Amino acid sequence: MRLAESFAQQRRDNIDLSGVAAIDPQLTLLPQIEANGMIHMAGFFPSVPTQVNFELAYAPAGGRWRLFALSVSFGQAAPTAPQSLAPRRASGIGARGRRASEG
């Protein structure tokens, strides 16, 4: 699917994304290499009136990282701290080095 087709509805709705060009993204999932060898990251642009959320996946190809998947959504969400796959060392019962999505 071509990029223009993917964003056809947003273009019909006249959603203006030009504001995100001047805003630094806030990452909610730090870039990390997944088990499938792809780099995965997610975050949002805290733009007003509509926040732009994104998720990206890059695949290795010919010695370079190439965009493999792109997801964009619009809405309002509270900022969250970035997640990391690195195990955390903590004292006490229940300290685990798992991703938040693993429950």
DOMI-498486 format. One record per atom (N, C-alpha, C, CB): x, y, z; residue number from 1. Coordinates in pm, whole numbers. Glycine has a CB too. Layout:
N
+--------+--------+--------+-----+
|      u |      v |      w |   n |
+--------+--------+--------+-----+
|      X |      Y |      Z | NUM |
...
+--------+--------+--------+-----+
***
This chain:
103
+--------+--------+--------+-----+
|      u |      v |      w |   n |
+--------+--------+--------+-----+
|     85 |   -118 |      0 |   1 |
|      0 |      0 |      0 |   1 |
|     89 |    124 |      0 |   1 |
|    -97 |      0 |    123 |   1 |
|     56 |    218 |    -80 |   2 |
|    134 |    341 |    -89 |   2 |
|     98 |    435 |     25 |   2 |
|    111 |    409 |   -224 |   2 |
|    193 |    520 |     62 |   3 |
|    175 |    613 |    174 |   3 |
|     55 |    704 |    153 |   3 |
|    300 |    696 |    193 |   3 |
|     37 |    754 |     32 |   4 |
|    -77 |    843 |      3 |   4 |
|   -210 |    773 |     31 |   4 |
|    -72 |    890 |   -143 |   4 |
|   -219 |    644 |     -4 |   5 |
|   -341 |    569 |     22 |   5 |
|   -363 |    550 |    171 |   5 |
|   -335 |    433 |    -47 |   5 |
|   -254 |    529 |    244 |   6 |
|   -265 |    508 |    389 |   6 |
|   -318 |    630 |    462 |   6 |
|   -129 |    470 |    445 |   6 |
|   -286 |    748 |    412 |   7 |
|   -328 |    871 |    478 |   7 |
|   -441 |    943 |    405 |   7 |
|   -210 |    965 |    491 |   7 |
|   -511 |    872 |    318 |   8 |
|   -618 |    934 |    240 |   8 |
|   -728 |    993 |    328 |   8 |
|   -678 |    832 |    145 |   8 |
|   -767 |    920 |    433 |   9 |
|   -874 |    970 |    519 |   9 |
|   -832 |   1099 |    591 |   9 |
|   -914 |    863 |    622 |   9 |
|   -709 |   1104 |    640 |  10 |
|   -661 |   1224 |    707 |  10 |
|   -658 |   1343 |    609 |  10 |
|   -522 |   1199 |    767 |  10 |
|   -622 |   1315 |    486 |  11 |
|   -621 |   1422 |    386 |  11 |
|   -763 |   1469 |    359 |  11 |
|   -554 |   1374 |    254 |  11 |
|   -859 |   1377 |    350 |  12 |
|   -999 |   1415 |    330 |  12 |
|  -1052 |   1495 |    449 |  12 |
|  -1088 |   1290 |    307 |  12 |
|  -1003 |   1461 |    570 |  13 |
|  -1046 |   1532 |    691 |  13 |
|   -970 |   1663 |    712 |  13 |
|  -1028 |   1443 |    813 |  13 |
|   -879 |   1695 |    619 |  14 |
|   -798 |   1817 |    626 |  14 |
|   -719 |   1829 |    757 |  14 |
|   -888 |   1939 |    612 |  14 |
|   -666 |   1718 |    804 |  15 |
|   -583 |   1721 |    924 |  15 |
|   -447 |   1778 |    888 |  15 |
|   -569 |   1578 |    987 |  15 |
|   -409 |   1883 |    957 |  16 |
|   -284 |   1954 |    930 |  16 |
|   -174 |   1898 |   1021 |  16 |
|   -300 |   2107 |    952 |  16 |
|    -77 |   1829 |    962 |  17 |
|     33 |   1771 |   1038 |  17 |
|    158 |   1858 |   1036 |  17 |
|     66 |   1635 |    985 |  17 |
|    151 |   1975 |    976 |  18 |
|    271 |   2058 |    963 |  18 |
|    328 |   2101 |   1098 |  18 |
|    239 |   2180 |    879 |  18 |
|    245 |   2110 |   1199 |  19 |
|    291 |   2153 |   1331 |  19 |
|    390 |   2058 |   1396 |  19 |
|    174 |   2170 |   1422 |  19 |
|    385 |   1930 |   1362 |  20 |
|    476 |   1834 |   1425 |  20 |
|    619 |   1851 |   1376 |  20 |
|    429 |   1692 |   1399 |  20 |
|    638 |   1924 |   1266 |  21 |
|    773 |   1946 |   1214 |  21 |
|    857 |   2029 |   1311 |  21 |
|    767 |   2016 |   1078 |  21 |
|    792 |   2108 |   1396 |  22 |
|    864 |   2195 |   1489 |  22 |
|    862 |   2143 |   1633 |  22 |
|    804 |   2334 |   1486 |  22 |
|    809 |   2022 |   1655 |  23 |
|    796 |   1965 |   1789 |  23 |
|    881 |   1840 |   1798 |  23 |
|    648 |   1934 |   1823 |  23 |
|    955 |   1826 |   1906 |  24 |
|   1031 |   1704 |   1929 |  24 |
|    936 |   1593 |   1972 |  24 |
|   1142 |   1726 |   2035 |  24 |
|    953 |   1472 |   1919 |  25 |
|    867 |   1362 |   1962 |  25 |
|    901 |   1317 |   2102 |  25 |
|    878 |   1244 |   1865 |  25 |
|    803 |   1267 |   2172 |  26 |
|    821 |   1208 |   2304 |  26 |
|    809 |   1057 |   2287 |  26 |
|    714 |   1263 |   2409 |  26 |
|    915 |    984 |   2318 |  27 |
|    914 |    839 |   2298 |  27 |
|    848 |    768 |   2415 |  27 |
|   1055 |    787 |   2277 |  27 |
|    758 |    676 |   2384 |  28 |
|    696 |    591 |   2486 |  28 |
|    755 |    451 |   2484 |  28 |
|    545 |    585 |   2465 |  28 |
|    822 |    417 |   2374 |  29 |
|    895 |    292 |   2362 |  29 |
|   1028 |    326 |   2296 |  29 |
|    814 |    184 |   2278 |  29 |
|   1135 |    317 |   2373 |  30 |
|   1267 |    349 |   2320 |  30 |
|   1303 |    254 |   2207 |  30 |
|   1372 |    344 |   2431 |  30 |
|   1383 |    301 |   2109 |  31 |
|   1423 |    212 |   1999 |  31 |
|   1491 |     87 |   2054 |  31 |
|   1517 |    286 |   1901 |  31 |
|   1447 |    -27 |   2007 |  32 |
|   1504 |   -155 |   2053 |  32 |
|   1496 |   -256 |   1940 |  32 |
|   1429 |   -207 |   2179 |  32 |
|   1593 |   -347 |   1940 |  33 |
|   1592 |   -452 |   1839 |  33 |
|   1510 |   -569 |   1893 |  33 |
|   1738 |   -497 |   1802 |  33 |
|   1408 |   -605 |   1819 |  34 |
|   1318 |   -713 |   1858 |  34 |
|   1377 |   -849 |   1820 |  34 |
|   1180 |   -695 |   1792 |  34 |
|   1315 |   -956 |   1866 |  35 |
|   1362 |  -1092 |   1837 |  35 |
|   1364 |  -1121 |   1687 |  35 |
|   1272 |  -1194 |   1909 |  35 |
|   1278 |  -1053 |   1609 |  36 |
|   1274 |  -1074 |   1465 |  36 |
|   1380 |   -994 |   1390 |  36 |
|   1137 |  -1039 |   1412 |  36 |
|   1466 |   -921 |   1464 |  37 |
|   1574 |   -844 |   1404 |  37 |
|   1538 |   -703 |   1364 |  37 |
|   1625 |   -915 |   1287 |  37 |
|   1412 |   -662 |   1384 |  38 |
|   1369 |   -528 |   1347 |  38 |
|   1384 |   -432 |   1464 |  38 |
|   1224 |   -530 |   1299 |  38 |
|   1407 |   -305 |   1431 |  39 |
|   1406 |   -199 |   1532 |  39 |
|   1261 |   -153 |   1547 |  39 |
|   1502 |    -79 |   1493 |  39 |
|   1216 |   -141 |   1669 |  40 |
|   1078 |   -101 |   1699 |  40 |
|   1084 |     18 |   1794 |  40 |
|    997 |   -221 |   1762 |  40 |
|   1001 |    117 |   1771 |  41 |
|    991 |    234 |   1858 |  41 |
|    852 |    294 |   1847 |  41 |
|   1099 |    340 |   1821 |  41 |
|    813 |    371 |   1949 |  42 |
|    681 |    435 |   1948 |  42 |
|    687 |    563 |   2028 |  42 |
|    572 |    340 |   2004 |  42 |
|    592 |    650 |   2003 |  43 |
|    586 |    776 |   2076 |  43 |
|    474 |    863 |   2027 |  43 |
|    718 |    849 |   2066 |  43 |
|    486 |    993 |   2056 |  44 |
|    384 |   1088 |   2015 |  44 |
|    444 |   1226 |   2002 |  44 |
|    266 |   1089 |   2115 |  44 |
|    377 |   1309 |   1926 |  45 |
|    408 |   1451 |   1919 |  45 |
|    301 |   1521 |   2001 |  45 |
|    413 |   1504 |   1768 |  45 |
|    338 |   1592 |   2107 |  46 |
|    238 |   1656 |   2194 |  46 |
|    181 |   1783 |   2131 |  46 |
|    300 |   1689 |   2330 |  46 |
|    123 |   1769 |   2014 |  47 |
|     70 |   1884 |   1941 |  47 |
|    -72 |   1916 |   1985 |  47 |
|     74 |   1858 |   1791 |  47 |
|   -111 |   2039 |   1963 |  48 |
|   -243 |   2086 |   2001 |  48 |
|   -312 |   2136 |   1874 |  48 |
|   -236 |   2200 |   2110 |  48 |
|   -438 |   2109 |   1851 |  49 |
|   -532 |   2046 |   1942 |  49 |
|   -530 |   1894 |   1936 |  49 |
|   -670 |   2095 |   1912 |  49 |
|   -460 |   1837 |   1840 |  50 |
|   -461 |   1692 |   1826 |  50 |
|   -321 |   1636 |   1844 |  50 |
|   -516 |   1652 |   1689 |  50 |
|   -309 |   1541 |   1935 |  51 |
|   -181 |   1473 |   1956 |  51 |
|   -163 |   1368 |   1847 |  51 |
|   -175 |   1408 |   2096 |  51 |
|    -41 |   1359 |   1794 |  52 |
|    -11 |   1262 |   1689 |  52 |
|     71 |   1149 |   1750 |  52 |
|     65 |   1329 |   1570 |  52 |
|     14 |   1029 |   1752 |  53 |
|     81 |    910 |   1805 |  53 |
|    140 |    831 |   1689 |  53 |
|    -18 |    821 |   1888 |  53 |
|    257 |    769 |   1711 |  54 |
|    319 |    694 |   1604 |  54 |
|    387 |    568 |   1657 |  54 |
|    420 |    780 |   1529 |  54 |
|    405 |    473 |   1568 |  55 |
|    480 |    351 |   1595 |  55 |
|    554 |    316 |   1466 |  55 |
|    384 |    232 |   1643 |  55 |
|    683 |    284 |   1479 |  56 |
|    767 |    257 |   1364 |  56 |
|    840 |    125 |   1380 |  56 |
|    867 |    369 |   1343 |  56 |
|    861 |     58 |   1269 |  57 |
|    945 |    -62 |   1266 |  57 |
|   1039 |    -50 |   1147 |  57 |
|    859 |   -194 |   1258 |  57 |
|   1166 |    -78 |   1171 |  58 |
|   1267 |    -76 |   1066 |  58 |
|   1325 |   -215 |   1051 |  58 |
|   1379 |     28 |   1097 |  58 |
|   1349 |   -254 |    925 |  59 |
|   1408 |   -385 |    896 |  59 |
|   1546 |   -365 |    834 |  59 |
|   1316 |   -467 |    801 |  59 |
|   1640 |   -453 |    868 |  60 |
|   1772 |   -443 |    804 |  60 |
|   1762 |   -488 |    658 |  60 |
|   1877 |   -528 |    881 |  60 |
|   1821 |   -409 |    569 |  61 |
|   1818 |   -443 |    427 |  61 |
|   1942 |   -384 |    360 |  61 |
|   1687 |   -390 |    358 |  61 |
|   2028 |   -470 |    310 |  62 |
|   2146 |   -422 |    240 |  62 |
|   2238 |   -338 |    324 |  62 |
|   2105 |   -345 |    121 |  62 |
|   2251 |   -371 |    451 |  63 |
|   2340 |   -296 |    539 |  63 |
|   2283 |   -165 |    590 |  63 |
|   2467 |   -267 |    469 |  63 |
|   2155 |   -141 |    567 |  64 |
|   2088 |    -18 |    613 |  64 |
|   1957 |    -54 |    681 |  64 |
|   2063 |     81 |    494 |  64 |
|   1906 |     38 |    761 |  65 |
|   1774 |     20 |    821 |  65 |
|   1672 |     87 |    729 |  65 |
|   1768 |     81 |    967 |  65 |
|   1571 |     12 |    690 |  66 |
|   1466 |     65 |    603 |  66 |
|   1332 |     56 |    674 |  66 |
|   1461 |    -14 |    468 |  66 |
|   1250 |    159 |    654 |  67 |
|   1118 |    161 |    716 |  67 |
|   1039 |     40 |    669 |  67 |
|   1042 |    291 |    683 |  67 |
|    988 |    -37 |    763 |  68 |
|    910 |   -157 |    733 |  68 |
|    762 |   -135 |    763 |  68 |
|    964 |   -277 |    813 |  68 |
|    734 |    -66 |    874 |  69 |
|    595 |    -43 |    914 |  69 |
|    581 |     92 |    981 |  69 |
|    545 |   -155 |   1008 |  69 |
|    468 |    157 |    957 |  70 |
|    438 |    288 |   1014 |  70 |
|    292 |    289 |   1055 |  70 |
|    469 |    404 |    914 |  70 |
|    268 |    327 |   1180 |  71 |
|    131 |    341 |   1229 |  71 |
|    118 |    481 |   1288 |  71 |
|     96 |    230 |   1334 |  71 |
|     12 |    551 |   1250 |  72 |
|    -14 |    685 |   1301 |  72 |
|   -159 |    691 |   1346 |  72 |
|     17 |    795 |   1193 |  72 |
|   -179 |    750 |   1463 |  73 |
|   -316 |    772 |   1511 |  73 |
|   -323 |    910 |   1576 |  73 |
|   -359 |    660 |   1613 |  73 |
|   -444 |    957 |   1595 |  74 |
|   -466 |   1091 |   1648 |  74 |
|   -553 |   1082 |   1772 |  74 |
|   -530 |   1182 |   1542 |  74 |
|   -525 |   1168 |   1867 |  75 |
|   -607 |   1169 |   1988 |  75 |
|   -538 |   1239 |   2102 |  75 |
|   -643 |   1029 |   2028 |  75 |
|   -590 |   1216 |   2220 |  76 |
|   -535 |   1275 |   2341 |  76 |
|   -489 |   1163 |   2433 |  76 |
|   -640 |   1367 |   2412 |  76 |
|   -371 |   1176 |   2487 |  77 |
|   -320 |   1077 |   2581 |  77 |
|   -223 |   1144 |   2676 |  77 |
|   -252 |    958 |   2508 |  77 |
|   -220 |   1095 |   2797 |  78 |
|   -125 |   1148 |   2895 |  78 |
|     15 |   1099 |   2862 |  78 |
|   -165 |   1108 |   3040 |  78 |
|    116 |   1183 |   2878 |  79 |
|    253 |   1139 |   2852 |  79 |
|    292 |   1024 |   2944 |  79 |
|    351 |   1256 |   2870 |  79 |
|    374 |    933 |   2891 |  80 |
|    423 |    821 |   2970 |  80 |
|    574 |    813 |   2956 |  80 |
|    357 |    689 |   2927 |  80 |
|    638 |    752 |   3053 |  81 |
|    782 |    736 |   3051 |  81 |
|    820 |    630 |   2949 |  81 |
|    836 |    699 |   3190 |  81 |
|    936 |    644 |   2883 |  82 |
|    979 |    543 |   2787 |  82 |
|    998 |    407 |   2851 |  82 |
|   1107 |    586 |   2719 |  82 |
|    969 |    302 |   2775 |  83 |
|    992 |    166 |   2820 |  83 |
|   1125 |    119 |   2765 |  83 |
|    877 |     71 |   2776 |  83 |
|   1185 |     24 |   2831 |  84 |
|   1310 |    -33 |   2784 |  84 |
|   1309 |   -182 |   2811 |  84 |
|   1432 |     34 |   2853 |  84 |
|   1378 |   -257 |   2725 |  85 |
|   1388 |   -401 |   2746 |  85 |
|   1494 |   -437 |   2850 |  85 |
|   1419 |   -471 |   2615 |  85 |
|   1580 |   -344 |   2884 |  86 |
|   1688 |   -373 |   2978 |  86 |
|   1630 |   -413 |   3113 |  86 |
|   1782 |   -252 |   2993 |  86 |
|   1675 |   -527 |   3167 |  87 |
|   1625 |   -568 |   3299 |  87 |
|   1663 |   -465 |   3404 |  87 |
|   1681 |   -707 |   3337 |  87 |
|   1573 |   -442 |   3492 |  88 |
|   1597 |   -346 |   3600 |  88 |
|   1634 |   -421 |   3726 |  88 |
|   1473 |   -256 |   3625 |  88 |
|   1733 |   -372 |   3793 |  89 |
|   1773 |   -431 |   3921 |  89 |
|   1701 |   -354 |   4030 |  89 |
|   1929 |   -426 |   3941 |  89 |
|   1626 |   -424 |   4108 |  90 |
|   1554 |   -360 |   4218 |  90 |
|   1550 |   -456 |   4335 |  90 |
|   1412 |   -317 |   4175 |  90 |
|   1552 |   -399 |   4452 |  91 |
|   1542 |   -485 |   4569 |  91 |
|   1395 |   -507 |   4601 |  91 |
|   1616 |   -423 |   4690 |  91 |
|   1366 |   -618 |   4664 |  92 |
|   1228 |   -646 |   4702 |  92 |
|   1168 |   -754 |   4616 |  92 |
|   1144 |   -521 |   4694 |  92 |
|   1055 |   -802 |   4660 |  93 |
|    984 |   -909 |   4591 |  93 |
|    913 |   -851 |   4469 |  93 |
|    882 |   -978 |   4685 |  93 |
|    914 |   -928 |   4361 |  94 |
|    838 |   -890 |   4243 |  94 |
|    918 |   -813 |   4140 |  94 |
|    722 |   -811 |   4284 |  94 |
|   1045 |   -785 |   4162 |  95 |
|   1124 |   -714 |   4062 |  95 |
|   1151 |   -809 |   3945 |  95 |
|   1258 |   -662 |   4123 |  95 |
|   1112 |   -767 |   3826 |  96 |
|   1127 |   -852 |   3707 |  96 |
|   1182 |   -767 |   3593 |  96 |
|    991 |   -918 |   3667 |  96 |
|   1259 |   -829 |   3507 |  97 |
|   1310 |   -761 |   3388 |  97 |
|   1227 |   -793 |   3267 |  97 |
|   1456 |   -799 |   3364 |  97 |
|   1096 |   -768 |   3272 |  98 |
|   1008 |   -800 |   3159 |  98 |
|    953 |   -670 |   3101 |  98 |
|    893 |   -894 |   3202 |  98 |
|    911 |   -681 |   2976 |  99 |
|    846 |   -569 |   2911 |  99 |
|    709 |   -549 |   2972 |  99 |
|    835 |   -591 |   2759 |  99 |
|    662 |   -426 |   2973 | 100 |
|    531 |   -395 |   3029 | 100 |
|    421 |   -473 |   2957 | 100 |
|    504 |   -245 |   3019 | 100 |
|    438 |   -501 |   2829 | 101 |
|    335 |   -572 |   2754 | 101 |
|    325 |   -719 |   2792 | 101 |
|    361 |   -559 |   2607 | 101 |
|    423 |   -770 |   2866 | 102 |
|    418 |   -909 |   2907 | 102 |
|    339 |   -931 |   3035 | 102 |
|    556 |   -961 |   2926 | 102 |
|    289 |   -821 |   3090 | 103 |
|    203 |   -832 |   3207 | 103 |
|    278 |   -837 |   3331 | 103 |
|    119 |   -950 |   3199 | 103 |
+--------+--------+--------+-----+
***
